[in-house]
Amino acid sequence: MIGRKYYIIFFLVWYCLILVLSVIPDNSPDTIEIINYEWRLDYPKHLIVFLPLGFSLVRIKPESNTLFIFIGLIVGALPEMIQYFIPYRTFNPLDVASNILGLLAGMGLYFFIKRKVKI
């Protein structure tokens, strides 16, 4: 079984990586065309990147759900709030929603796995 301190280390390293990536210029394409419709790629990317954070956050101390949901809201919003002050980046409230949705999905994944397997 992986100890609590490893989840804390993972959370901090992963979050620092997210913060660094959120301040560098992003020139990747934001849309992909499927069946004559352009789909935005950044929202699923945000959700996928924040999912492990939600899993590790709740794994640190699973009995403090309310506290971790509050922390998750701050963790999900902070990268976008930082982008507001960077001239070549833009603040997008839908990115914040995708970040928070990813965190909540990670938390939900933890509880789903916990019910099925003893972790």
C-alpha positions in Angstrom: 0.0 0.0 0.0 1.3 3.4 -1.0 1.8 5.7 2.0 0.1 9.0 2.6 3.4 11.0 2.2 3.8 9.7 -1.4 0.4 11.0 -2.3 1.3 14.4 -0.8 4.6 14.4 -2.8 2.7 13.4 -6.0 0.1 16.0 -5.4 2.6 18.8 -4.9 4.9 17.8 -7.8 1.9 17.4 -10.2 0.4 20.7 -9.2 3.6 22.6 -9.5 3.9 21.1 -13.0 0.4 22.3 -13.8 1.2 25.8 -12.5 4.4 26.0 -14.7 2.5 24.7 -17.8 -0.2 27.3 -17.2 2.1 30.2 -17.5 4.1 29.2 -20.6 2.8 30.1 -24.0 0.5 27.5 -25.5 0.6 27.2 -29.3 -1.1 23.8 -29.6 -4.3 23.6 -31.7 -7.4 24.1 -29.6 -9.9 22.5 -31.9 -10.2 19.3 -33.9 -12.7 18.7 -36.7 -14.9 15.6 -36.4 -17.8 15.0 -38.7 -17.8 18.6 -40.0 -17.9 20.1 -36.5 -15.0 21.7 -34.6 -14.5 20.4 -31.1 -12.5 22.3 -28.5 -9.7 20.2 -27.0 -8.7 22.3 -24.1 -11.6 21.3 -21.8 -11.0 17.6 -22.0 -7.3 18.2 -21.5 -8.0 20.2 -18.3 -10.3 17.5 -17.0 -7.7 14.7 -17.7 -4.8 16.7 -16.2 -6.7 17.5 -12.9 -8.2 14.0 -12.4 -5.0 12.6 -10.8 -5.0 15.6 -8.4 -8.5 14.8 -7.2 -7.6 11.2 -6.7 -4.4 12.0 -4.7 -6.0 14.8 -2.8 -8.8 12.7 -1.3 -6.3 9.8 -0.8 -4.3 11.9 1.5 -7.0 11.9 4.2 -10.3 10.5 2.8 -12.4 11.3 5.9 -12.0 15.1 5.3 -14.2 15.3 2.2 -15.6 18.8 2.7 -12.2 20.3 3.4 -10.7 18.6 0.3 -13.6 19.8 -1.9 -12.9 23.4 -0.7 -9.1 22.9 -1.3 -10.0 21.4 -4.7 -12.0 24.5 -5.7 -9.0 26.7 -4.9 -6.6 24.3 -6.6 -8.8 24.2 -9.7 -9.2 28.0 -9.9 -5.7 29.2 -9.1 -4.0 28.3 -12.5 -6.6 30.3 -14.4 -6.5 33.2 -12.0 -2.7 33.4 -12.5 -3.3 33.5 -16.3 -5.4 36.6 -15.8 -2.3 38.5 -15.0 -0.1 37.1 -17.8 -0.4 39.1 -21.0 0.0 36.2 -23.5 -2.5 34.0 -21.6 -6.3 34.4 -21.1 -8.5 33.7 -18.2 -11.4 31.3 -19.1 -14.1 30.4 -16.5 -14.9 27.3 -18.5 -11.3 26.1 -17.9 -11.9 26.6 -14.2 -15.0 24.5 -14.5 -13.1 21.8 -16.4 -10.3 21.8 -13.7 -12.8 21.5 -10.9 -14.8 18.8 -12.8 -11.5 16.9 -13.2 -10.8 17.2 -9.5 -14.3 16.0 -8.6 -14.0 13.1 -11.1 -10.7 12.1 -9.5 -12.3 12.1 -6.1 -15.2 10.1 -7.4 -12.9 7.6 -9.0 -11.1 7.1 -5.6 -14.4 6.3 -3.8 -15.5 4.1 -6.7 -12.3 2.1 -6.5 -12.4 2.1 -2.7 -15.8 0.4 -2.8 -14.6 -2.3 -5.3 -11.1 -2.8 -3.9 -9.6 -2.3 -0.5 -7.2 0.7 -0.9 
